[in-house]
């Protein structure tokens, strides 16, 4: 095992064969700490060292995780060797970037810090691009990072439809964000008194949504400030949503939100899967998809932040939006929460 490296380093790996080989190959791939291959790479620039039997390659370390490599040769000196090394997120503490690095180390399929002006670039390898509509203002998150504030009237971010933003693609989808509602009651709400502040769904193309209720609703019983995450059939109608609802959440309070739709991890209570939700790194509620007959399918709606389908609008700040194609562990989500509020995970 080679000593640990850090993202941004260049690793040089050398090999000396007993006899000058006819040909040499070098291959490697990268996994996360769970062992999932995230970067399958074949081939690298092989450089001979004087003597004819020694060679080296330089690898740009663009990802954190475990790098596995293998040399092979043909000819009289035919041989093979292999090894691995760990690449860590960072060698130096950086309070502005540490949260982003922590999230990226969990390999989201989308990660938007929500600090762009007009256009929001994706820090995840998929390189989704979001566009802000009707303006935006800015504030700061608990760690000091810049974040977009939506006016609750017309402003939103839109990301084009993509397969990796659908729970049907991998059977699992986790969506995560930090939200700061700036009012008790959103002026542009829908139905009984809630807003859809993020989601993917339009008429006959419904998939998932993140919802926040007003302090005063017409539900019986009332749902003051309930925060939920729903899965839907494409046709819409009643979805299945996990939720948390506390006694009171004052305007201006930051909330770490994460919701998973999982159709893979089935069991007796959850024969077709479930939705589950976390607040501030703590799991709060789980609901069975079978209770509403929900079978997620891949729709064509864009993903939006600040609204879902223009029927309601969120007034406040939304930051650090991430989407994953697997269910994060409670430890991962708690680490995200702690990193934001304490600078340590």
DRENFISE-983804 format. One record per residue: residue in one letter; x, y, z of N, C-alpha, C, CB in turn. Coordinates in pm, whole numbers, plus 32768, in hexadecimal, padded with zeros to 4 digits. Glycine has a CB too. Example, Ala and Ser with C-alpha at 12.3 -4.5 7.8 and 13.67 -1.06 7.14 Angstrom:
2
a85277DC7830C84CE7E3E830C85287EB6830C846B7E418389
s85057F1F82C485577F9682CA850A8003831385807FC4823C
This chain:
345
x80557F8980008000800080008058807C80007FA08001807B
x804280D57F9F808E81517F97805681B37FFD8089818C7F08
x80AA820F802E807D8273808D800782C1805580EF82D280B1
x7FB882FE80AD7F42834980837F6883C1802E7EF2837680FD
x7F1283E07FCE7F1F84567F7B7EA584AD7F917F3084307EE4
x7EA485227F4F7E3585807F5D7E0585AB7ED47E5F85FB7FB1
x7D8485CC7ECC7D4C85FC7E4F7D9D86737E1D7CB686227E60
x7DC1866F7D9E7E1486D87D647EA586B07D547E0B87537DB8
x7ED086487D9B7F5986167D8D7F6A85CB7D097F7E85BB7E03
x7FE885B07CE6800A85577C77805A84E37CB1805C85A37C07
x8027846A7C9F806A83F37CD480C183B67C668003838C7D09
x813E839C7C86819683597C2881A882C87C55822083A27C1E
x818D826A7BFC819881DB7C1B81FD819D7BBB810D81947C10
x825F815A7BF382C9811F7BA282C580877BAB835281527BCF
x830080467B4683097FB57B4483877F8E7AF7828A7F757B02
x83D07F2D7B2F84477EF77AEC84347E627AD684C77F137B3F
x84397E397A58842B7DAC7A3584B57D6A7A3183E37D9C79AE
x84B97CE87A4485397CA07A4A85807CA379C385227C107A76
x85317CA3795885677CA878D085177D0F788285617C1B788A
x855B7D57782985157DBA77D984A17D78778F85757DFE7775
x84247DA177A783B07D5F776B83997D8A76DB83347D7A77BE
x834C7D37769683237D5C760E82C07DCF760F82E77CE375C5
x82617DCA766C81FF7E36767A81D77E42770C81827E1C7621
x81A67EB67730817F7ED177BB80F57F1577BA81E97F2C7803
x80A07EF0781980207F357829800F7F5C78BB7FA97EDB77FA
x7FC27FC678D17FA47FF579587F12801E795A8003806B7983
x7EC67FE779B87E38800879C57E1780267A567DE07F957991
x7DB0807A7A6A7D8680967AF27CF380BF7AF47DDE81057B31
x7CB780B77B6B7C3180E97B7E7C25811D7C0C7BC7807A7B62
x7BB981697C247BA781AB7CA57B21817F7CE07BAC82477C96
x7B2081617D627AA481417DA77A9081A07E1C7AA580AE7DD9
x7A1481AB7E4A7A0081F07EC97A1C818E7F3A797082297ED3
x7A0F81BD7FB47A36816A802679D680F5803B7A3C81BD80A4
x796380F57FF7790880827FFE792E80167F9A787980AF7FE6
x798D80377F3F79B77FD67EDB79727FE47E5679A17F4F7F0F
x791980487E4778D6805D7DC8793680A07D66785680B37DDA
x7940806A7CEE799780A87C89795681297C5A79B180477C10
x799F81977C67796A82187C3D79B2824E7BC37972827B7CAE
x7A2F82277BAF7A7A82557B3B7AC381DF7AFC7ADE82C57B63
x7A84819A7A9D7ACD812F7A587B27816C79ED7A6A80C87A18
x7BA8815B79F97C088196799C7C638127796A7C5A820879E0
x7C78812278E97CD580C178B07D42810B78667C8D805D7853
x7DBC80E1787E7E2D811B78377E60819A78797E07813877AA
x7EDF81B478657F1F822D78967F9E824078457F3E82247930
x7FD182BC7844804C82D777FC80C1829278428065837077F1
x80FC822F77FD816B81E3783881EF821E78068161814B7815
x8248823C786382C7827A7842833B821D786482D78300788C
x839281FF7803840581A77822846F81F078728443817177A1
x84B181A578C9852381D7791485A0819878D7851681B679AD
x860B81E378D3868781B0789886A8812578CE86FB821178B4
x86C480CA787486E28041789B86887FDE785686D580317930
x8611800C782685BC7FB877D5855D7F60781F860E7F677781
x85747F4578A0851C7EED78EB84CD7F387955856C7E7E792B
x84DF7FBB7962849A800B79C7844080727985850180517A24
x83CE808979C4836B80E3798A8325813079FB830280947934
x82E681A179D8829681E87A3B8220822979F782EB82507A85
x81B782427A498143828F7A1B812682FA7A8480C682317A05
x80EB83687A5680BB83D17AB0802383D37AA980F8845C7A8A
x7FE383D17B1D7F5183D37B247F2584557B677F1A83587B73
x7ED084A17B237E9385177B617E2584E87BC17E5A85797AF5
x7E31850C7C3E7DD384DD7CA57D5F853F7CB07E1A84CC7D2F
x7CF985297C5E7C8685847C587C14855C7CB57C53858B7BCB
x7C1C84E47CEF7BAE84B27D427BE5847D7DC67B5F84437CF8
x7B95848A7E2E7BB784477EAB7B7F83BA7EA57B8084967F28
x7BC4835C7EE47B9982D17EE17C1282757EE17B4182B57E68
x7BFE81FA7EB57C6881977EAE7C8B817F7E1C7C3E81127EF5
x7D0981907DFA7D3B817A7D727D7C80F07D6C7DA081EA7D47
x7D4D809D7D117D8780187CFC7DCF80177C757D197FA97D02
x7E497FE57C737E977FE77BF87ED47F5E7BDC7F0480517BFE
x7EF97F477B5C7F347EC87B357F917EDB7ABD7EC67E617B15
x800C7EAC7ACC806B7EA57A5E80647E1A7A2080FC7EC47A8F
x80797E12799E80847D92795A80E57DA278E57FF97D5F7929
x81297D3578C181887D3B785281837CB9780482187D567885
x81B47CBF778981BF7C47773682507C37770A81607C5076BB
x82727BBE76DC82FA7BA376B083437B4A771283467C25769F
x83C57B47770484187AF1775A84067B1277ED84AB7AFD7734
x83FA7B93780983EB7BBE7894835C7BCE78BF84337C4078AA
x83047B7B788582757B8778A3825C7B81793982277B19785C
x82137BE4796C81F87BEB79FC81827C497A1382767C1C7A4A
x814F7C477A8D80E37CA17AB380F37CC67B4680587C607A98
x80CB7D3F7B6780CA7D6A7BF380577DCA7C0581527DAC7C1C
x80277DD67C7F7FB67E2D7C9A7FBF7E667D257F327DE17C88
x7F717ECB7D3F7F717F0B7DC27F027F717DCC7FF87F4D7DDE
x7F007FBC7E377E9880207E4C7ECC808E7EA77E197FE17E87
x7E8680FF7EA57EA6816B7F027E2981BF7F197F1B81C37ECC
x7E2A820A7F857DB8825B7FAD7DD282ED7F8B7D9C824B8044
x7D6C832E7F557D7183BE7F3C7D0A84007F977D5783DF7EA5
x7D3984587FEC7CE1849C804A7CB3852180127D2884B080D0
x7C4E855B80567C1085D580227C71864A801E7B9885FA8076
x7CB38666808D7D0786DB80957D6C86CC81047CB3875880AB
x7DDF870980F07E47870681567E3D877C81B57ED087058115
x7DF687E481897DF1886081D67D61888381F77E3488D3818A
x7D4988BB826B7CC388E682927C9B896082417CBC8904832A
x7C218962820D7BEF89D481C17B5B89E281E27C0789C38127
x7B368A3F823C7AAC8A46826B7A488A6581FD7AA08AAC82D5
x7A748AA2818E7A178AC3812379FB8A4A80CC7A4E8B3580CE
x7A6089F780B47A51898A80567A40890180967AC789877FFE
x7A5588F581177A528871815679CA882D81467A74887D81E8
x795D887A815078D9883B814178CA880380B4786988A1815F
x78F08851805078E688227FC6793887A47FB17912888F7F65
x79AF87A17FE67A05872C7FD679C886B180187A8F87478011
x798B86C7808C794D865780D378DB861C8081791A8684815D
x788786718049781886417FF7784C85FB7F7A77BB86B57FD0
x78AC86367F3678E185FA7EBB792385737ED7794686587E7A
x795985617F4F799484E07F73792C84727F7E79E084EB7FF7
x78AB84997F88783E84387F8A780284217EFF77D084667FEA
x783F845B7E99782184407E0D779084587DE4784583B37DEE
x776284D57DF176DD84F67DBE76DC84F47D2676B085807DF2
x766684E17CED765884EC7C5B763E857D7C3475E584927C28
x761A85CF7C95760B865F7C82763186A47D03757A86857C57
x768087107CF8769D87607D7076AA87F17D47771E872E7DB7
x764B88427D72764888CF7D54764B89207DD575CB88F37D01
x76B989687DED76C489B67E69765D8A257E74774E89F27E73
x76238A507E0375BD8ABA7DFF75F88B437E19754F8A9D7E64
x766F8B577DE476B28BD87DF476D18C197D6D77338BC77E43
x76A88BDA7CFF76C38C127C7B76708C8D7C5F76AA8BAA7C11
x769C8CDC7BFE76548D547BD5761B8D3C7B4A76B28DD27BD7
x75978D2F7B4175578D187AC0755A8C867A9775998D6B7A57
x75D08C4A7A9C75E28BBE7A7A761E8B757AF1763C8BAE79FC
x75F08AFB7B0A76258AAC7B7876698A317B4075B68A867BDD
x76EE8A287B51773889B37B24773089437B8977C989D77B09
x773988CA7B56773488507BA677C488297BC976EB87DD7B59
x77E088167C4A786687EC7C73787987567C67788288187D01
x780E870A7C537819867A7C407844865C7BB0779186337C5F
x787D85E57B9878B285C67B13784C85CA7AA178F085407B16
x77CB85BA7AC0776685B87A557757863E7A0F76E0858E7A8D
x778186AB7A52778287307A1476F9876079E577E1873079A0
x7693874B7A387613878B7A1C762588237A2575A5875A7A81
x75CF886C79E175D588FE79E5754A89337A0876088939795C
x754589897A6C74C789C77A9374C38A587A6A74B289B97B28
x744A8A8C7A5374378B177A2D73D78B597A8F74038B23799B
x74028BCC7AC773AC8C197B20734F8C707ACB74008C717B81
x72D08C757AF4726D8CC27AAA72348D317B0171FC8C677A78
x72218DA67AC571DF8E1A7B0372308E557B7571578DF27B35
x72B48E467B6F730C8E877BD073268E327C4B72D18F097BFA
x737C8E657CA2739E8E237D1F73E78E877D7773F58DA47D06
x73E28E717DFA74358EBA7E5874878E547EA673DF8F147EB8
x74DD8E857EFE753A8E2C7F41753D8E447FD875C68E3C7F07
x75628DDB801F75778DE180AE75EC8D8580CE74F58DB980FF
x75FF8D65814E766A8D09817676328C9681C776D58D5481C8
x76758C2381BC76508BAC820576958BAA828D76728B2D81B5
x76768B4B82E376B58B488368774D8B44836476848AD383B5
x77888B0B82FA781A8B0682F078548B7C82A578458A8582AD
x78008BDB827D782E8C52823878298C4B81A278B68C6E8260
x78058BD8816877FC8BCC80D777888C1F80A077EC8B3980AE
x779A8C52802777328C9E7FE376C38C417FB4776D8CEC7F6C
x76478C737FBC75D58C207F96756A8C787F58759C8BD48011
x751B8C3E7EFE74AF8C877EBB74338C937F13748B8C427E38
x73F58D097F0C73758D217F4F730A8D357EE3737D8D9D7FB0
x729A8CEE7EF0722B8CF87E9271BE8D527ECC71F28C6B7E71
x717B8D9E7E74711D8E057EA470948DD07EC6710F8E6F7E3D
x70778D517EAA6FF48D1A7ECB6F868D457E6E6FCF8D3F7F56
x6FAB8D847DFE6F478DB57D9F6F5A8D7D7D146F4A8E4C7D9A
x6FD58D8A7CDE6FEC8D5F7C5370748D1C7C406FE18DD57BF6
x70CC8D1F7CA171568CF37C8B71678C5D7CA271B48D407CE6
x71BC8C217C4E71D78B927C5C72538B6E7C0B715E8B3D7C2E
x72868AF67C2272F48ABC7BD572BD8A437B8A736B8A937C31
x72E38A357B0B72B589C37ABC732A89757A85725989F17A4A
x732388F07A92738988947A607344883679FD73CE88447AD6
x737888297984733587D37920732687447951738287D5789D
x72BF8702791F72A68675793E73218620791E722C864278EF
x733B85C0797473A88560795F738584DF79A7743185997992
x73B184707970738E83EE79A973BF83DF7A3973C7837F7955
x743584177A59746A84037AE0742384587B4974FD84227AE2
x73C184A77B21737184F37B8172EB84B07B9D735A85807B4D
x72D984377B69725D83ED7B7A727283767BD8722783BC7AF2
x721883607C39722682EB7C91721682677C4771C182F37D01
x71D882697BD171C281ED7B87724281B97B47715982027B1D
x72A682107B33731E81E77AEA736F81817B38737482607ACB
x739081A17BB573DE81457C08738880FE7C70744E81907C4C
x730A81267C7A72B380ED7CE072BC81347D6572D2805E7CF3
x731C81907D71733081DC7DEC7354826B7DC573A0819C7E46
x731B82CB7E0B734083577DF8733C839D7E7E72E2839D7D92
x73A983E17EA173AE84357F1873BE84C57EEB7422840B7F77
x736B851E7F1F737B85AD7F03739085F77F8772FE85E67EB6
x73F086507F867422868F8001743387257FE974A9864F802E
x741A8776804E742E88068044742B884480CF73C388467FE8
x745A88BE80D574488914814A73E0897D812574CF89568177
x7379898D8179731289F1815D73058A5181D4728B89AC813F
x72E58ACE81B272CC8B348218724B8B7D81F373448B998224
x71D88B4B8221715B8B94820771618C1C824D70DF8B428238
x71408C868205714B8D0C823E70C58D45826C71878D6981D9
x705A8CF7825F6FD68D22828E6F8F8CAC82CF6F808D5D821A
x6F308CCA83266EDD8C5F835F6E7B8C2882F76E8F8C9383D9
x6E468C8182A56DE18C5A82436E0B8C8E81BA6D558C91826B
x6E228C35815E6E498C5B80D66DD18C9B80906E7E8BE08086
x6DE48D0F80536D718D5280146D3F8D0A7F976D958DE07FF0
x6D988CC87F4F6D718C817ED56D738BEB7EF06DCE8CA47E5E
x6D0A8BBB7F346D008B2F7F596C968AEA7F036CDE8B207FED
x6C8A8A687F166C258A1D7ECD6BD789C37F2C6C6589CA7E5D
x6B6489957EFE6B1089347F466AF489617FD46B5388AB7F48
x6B13890D80376AEF892A80C26B4E898B81066AEB88AA8111
x6BB889B380BF6C158A1380FA6CA489E280FD6BE98A368184
x6CD989BC808B6D65898E80856DA489BD80036D6D88F48092
x6E2989B480006E7389D17F866EC989587F636ECC8A507F96
x6ED989437EE26F3888E17EB06FB9892C7E8F6EFF88957E31
x701E891B7EE57097896C7ED87105892A7E8470CD898C7F61
x70F088AD7E61714D88687E08710887EB7DD571D488457E50
x712587C47D5B70E987497D2C70F487387C96705A87447D53
x70B886CC7C6970BB86A67BDB703086727BB9712B86397BBE
x6FE286C57B766F5B869C7B576F08870A7B176F17866C7BD2
x6EC386E67AAB6E5C873A7A6D6DE886DB7A4C6E92878679EC
x6D81870E7A0E6D0B86BD79F06D30863B79A86CA9870E799C
x6D0885CD79E46D20854579AE6DB4851F79A76CE3853A7924
x6E07856B79EB6E96854C79F06ECB85607A7E6EE585A4798C
x6E7A853A7AE16E9E854F7B6C6EFF84E27B9D6E2085527BC5
x6F63850A7BEA6FC384A97C206FD984BC7CB6704884B57BD6
x700C85317CDF702885477D6D702385DC7D8D70B3850D7D93
x701285F97E0D700B86857E36703286957EC86F7D86BC7E1F
x706C87087EE8708587327F727020879F7F95711A87667F85
x6FDC878E80066F6B87E580286F7F882480B26EE787958025
x6F5088A180C06F5188E681416ECA892881556FC489508147
x6E8B890D81C96E08894581E86E1489CC822F6DB888E4823D
x6DAE8A1E821C6DA38A9A82696D898A7C82FC6D338AF28230
x6D988AE4834D6D778AD583DB6CE18ABB83EB6DA08B54842B
x6C908B00839A6BFF8AEE83A06BD18AA983206BB78B7883B3
x6B938A3483306B6189E982BD6ACF89C582D46BB6896882A5
x6A8D8997826D6A01896D827969F488D7828B69B289988200
x6A668892829E6A61880282B56A1C87E4833B6AF087C682B3
x69DE8770834269A1874083BF69DA86B883DE6904873A83B5
x6A2C86AD84496A5B871C849D6AC0877284526A9B86E7851D
x6ADD87EA84856B3B884584426BC7880984386B4088CA848E
x6C15883E83DB6C9E880F83C66D00888483CD6CAA87C7833E
x6D0988C6843F6D5D893E84486DF1891F842E6D4E897F84D1
x6E25895E83C36EB38953839F6EE088C383866F08898F840D
x6E84886C83646EAD87E4833F6F0887EB82C46E3087888323
x6F6F879A82C56FCD879582566FD587048228705B87CB827F
x6FC586EE81A66FB3866581776FF8865080F16F1F8644816B
x700285D080CB703685A980496FDE853C800F70C985798054
x6FAA85517F976F4784F97F5C6F7B84B47EDE6ECA85477F3B
x6F49843A7EC96F5883F27E4A6ECE83E87E0B6F9983647E5E
x6ECA83F17D856E4B83ED7D3E6E50838A7CCA6E2684787D0A
x6DDB835C7CA26DCD831F7C1E6DD0838E7BB66D4A82CB7C14
x6DEF836B7B396DF883D27AD26D7684217AC46E1C83937A4E
x6D0583E07AD96C8484247AC96C6884877B376C1583BF7AC3
x6CB684847BA46CA084DF7C136C3984A97C766C7385677BE0
x6BE485017CA56B8584D77D0B6BC684D37D936B4A844E7CE9
x6B98847B7DE96BCF84707E706C5284257E6D6B6B842A7ECD
x6CB984607EAA6D3B841F7EB26D5083E17F3A6DA984827E94
x6DC683AE7F506DEE83797FD36E6283CE80046E1782E17FCA
x6E4F840A80796EB4846680AC6EDC844A813A6E8284F180A2
x6F5E844881526F94844781DB6FA084D88209702083FE81E1
x6F9A84EF828C6F94857A82BA6FCF858883466F0385AC82B9
x6FEC8604836A7004862983F66FB486A78413709C863F8413
x6F8686B3848F6F34872584B86F4F8741854A6E9C870984A0
x6F9087B085646FB287D685ED6F548844861D7044880585F6
x6F5F8866869B6F0088C486D56F01894B868F6F1E88D78768
x6F79897D866D6F8189FE8628700C8A0E85EF6F5F8A748688
x70118A3B857270918A58853170918AEA850A70A989FC84B4
x70D68B3F855170CF8BCF8538710C8BF484B171158C1C85A6
x70DA8C5C847271178C8B83F571AB8CAB840B70CD8D0783C0
x71FB8C9083A572898CAC83AE72DC8C3A83E6729F8D248400
x729D8BCD840C72E58B5A844373108AFE83D2728E8B0D84AA
x73918AD783D273C38A7A836E739E89EB8392745B8A888360
x7373899E832E734C8912833F739888BF82D972B288FF8330
x73D888558308741787F582AD73B18789828D749A87B882EC
x73948778820D7329872181DE736386B5818472BD87728193
x733686398196735B85CD813B72E98569813673E085888167
x72C4854180BE725884E080AB72848478804571D68526807E
x726383FA805E7285838D8004720783457FD772E6832A8046
x720283287F55719E82CD7F1C71E9824E7EF87154830D7E9F
x71C381DE7F34720C81627F2171AC80F27EF97259813B7FA1
x71BC80BF7E7F716A804F7E5071BA7FCD7E4B7130806F7DC6
x72357FD27E79728D7F5D7E75728E7F137EFA731B7F887E51
x72937F5D7F66729B7F227FEC720E7F00801E72E37F83804F
x71D97E927FED71507E6B801071537E0A808671097E2A7F97
x70E37E0880CF70D77DB1814570437D9F816371237DEB81C1
x70257D5781CF6F9A7D4081F56F4A7DC082036F947CF48274
x6F797E2182546F2E7E9E82626F327EF581E46F657EED82D6
x6F947EDE818F6FA77F3181186FB77ED8809D70237F8F8129
x6F4A7E9780736F547E3280096F7F7E6A7F816ED07DED7FF9
x6F677EEA7F696F927F277EEA6FF27F9C7F016F187F577E9A
x701F7FAB7F7E707B80187F9D703D80817FF670AD80577F1F
x708180F38002705781578064709081E080427082812E80F0
x705A82448087709982C8808F70C282DB81207038833B805D
x7136831881357163833381BE71A283BD81C171C982C781EF
x719A8402823371C4848D823A721984A782B6714C84E8823A
x727A850182A672D48529831272CC85C18325736684FE82F3
x72D285EA83A272E1867883C4735F86888418726486AF8411
x73B786DF83EC743386FC84357480867E84587413874A84B5
x7484862183F874D285A984097490853A8458755085CB8449
x7412854B847D73CA84E884CE735184B58480739D85268556
x73448432847672D383F7842E7253840D847E72E983608415
x71E9843D843871708462848070F5840F845B715484F08467
x70EE83DC83DF7072839A83B7708B834883397001840183A1
x704282D7832E7049828382B76FBB8257829370A6820782CE
x6F9C825882126F17823281E36F2381CD81716EC782AF81B5
x6EC7816C816E6ECA810381086E8E813380856E7F8088813A
x6ED5811D80176EA081427F946E2180F47F726F09812A7F29
x6E16807B7FA96DA080297F8B6D2180657FC46DB37F9D7FC2
x6D2D80BA802B6CB580F680676C6B814F80056CDB814580E3
x6CB181827FA16C7081D57F3C6C78819B7EB26CAC825D7F3C
x6CA6811E7EA86CB280DF7E256D1481277DCA6C2C80D97DE4
x6D80815D7E046DDE81AD7DB76E4981537D776E2082177E10
x6E5681617CF46EBF811C7CA86F0981877C586E8280AB7C49
x6F7981B97C886FBF82257C436FE481FF7BB4703D824C7C8F
x6FD3825E7B596FF9824C7ACE704982C67AA06F7D82377A74
x709182B57A3370E8831E7A007097837F79AB715D82E279AF
x708883F979DC703E845F7994709984BC79466FE984AF79F2
x705F8522790C70AA857F78B770AE860D78EF706F8582782E
x707786237966707486AA799E710086D679C8701486B07A17
x711C875779C1719B878979F7719887857A8F71B7881879C5
x720B878F7ACB721587A07B5C721988367B77729487587B97
x71CD88617BD971CC88EF7BFC71E589007C93714689317BD4
x721F89727CB6723889997D4071FA8A237D5472D289997D62
x71AE8A337DC171638AB07DD870D18AA07DB6719F8B217D87
x70B48A427D5C702E8A197D38703B898F7CF86FE88A807CD6
x6FCA894E7CDF6FD088D37C906F8D88E87C096F8C885F7CDB
x6F11891C7C0A6EC6892A7B8D6E7B89AF7B876E6388B67B7D
x6EAF8A147BD06E7B8A9D7BCE6DF68AAC7C186E6B8ACC7B40
x6DC78A447C5D6D4B8A4E7CA96D638A8E7D326D0C89C47CBA
x6DE08A937D5F6E048AD17DDE6E988AF47DD86DE58A727E57
x6EC28B507E316F4C8B7F7E306F818B8C7EBF6F588C067DE6
x6FFD8B667ED170408B6B7F53707F8BF47F6770AA8AFC7F5E
x70688C2E7FDC70A58CAE800071108C95806A703A8D138033
x718E8CA5804371FC8C8B809F72758C57805471D28C28810A
x72D58C25809E73538BF6806473538B5E805673CA8C2380BA
x738F8B2E7FEA73A28A9F7FD374318A8B7FA4733B8A667F69
x747B8A347FE975078A217FC87531898F7FC8755D8A6C8027
x75A489767F8975E788F37F8B758888837F5F761D88D68017
x754E88917EE974F0882E7EB4753F87B87E7A7494886D7E47
x752187417EAA756586C97E7B74FF865C7E5C75CC86977EE4
x751D860B7DF774CC85977DD4752A85207DC7747A85AF7D50
x74FF84AE7DFE755184357DFE74FF83C17DC7758484137E8E
x7543835F7D8C74FD82E97D59750782737DBA753582C17CD1
x751582917E3A7514822C7EA274E4826C7F2375A181EC7EB4
x74C9821A7F88749B824D8009751282678064743981E9804C
x752482E2808B7592830380E5757782C9816F75A6839D80EE
x75E182A981B775D28275823E75B482E7829F765282298269
x757B82C783127569832E837775ED8372839D752982F383F2
x765A8326839F76DB836083C2770883C6835A774482F383D0
x76F183AA82DA77158409827176C6848B827F76FE83CB81E6
x76448480829475F184F8829E76118547831C755E84D3829C
x762B850383897651854B840376D7859283F1765884EB847B
x7731855483A677B38594838A779E8613833878108532833E
x7742861082D777258689828976F186F882E276C1866A821A
x769386D4833A765A8738839576C7877283F075E786FA83EB
x7715871C842C777B874B848977E387A1844477BE86D584CD
x7808877D83CA786D87C98382783D885A836A788E878482FA
x77BD8868834B778788EE83337781894383B176FE88E382F6
x77548907841F773B8958849777B0896184F776C7892184DF
x780D890084EF787E8902854C7905890785087878888985A4
x790888EB8484798788E5843E79D08864845079DC8954846A
x798F8803849279CD877F84A879678713848A7A028772853A
x799686A18457793C8631843C796D85B1847B792B861D83A9
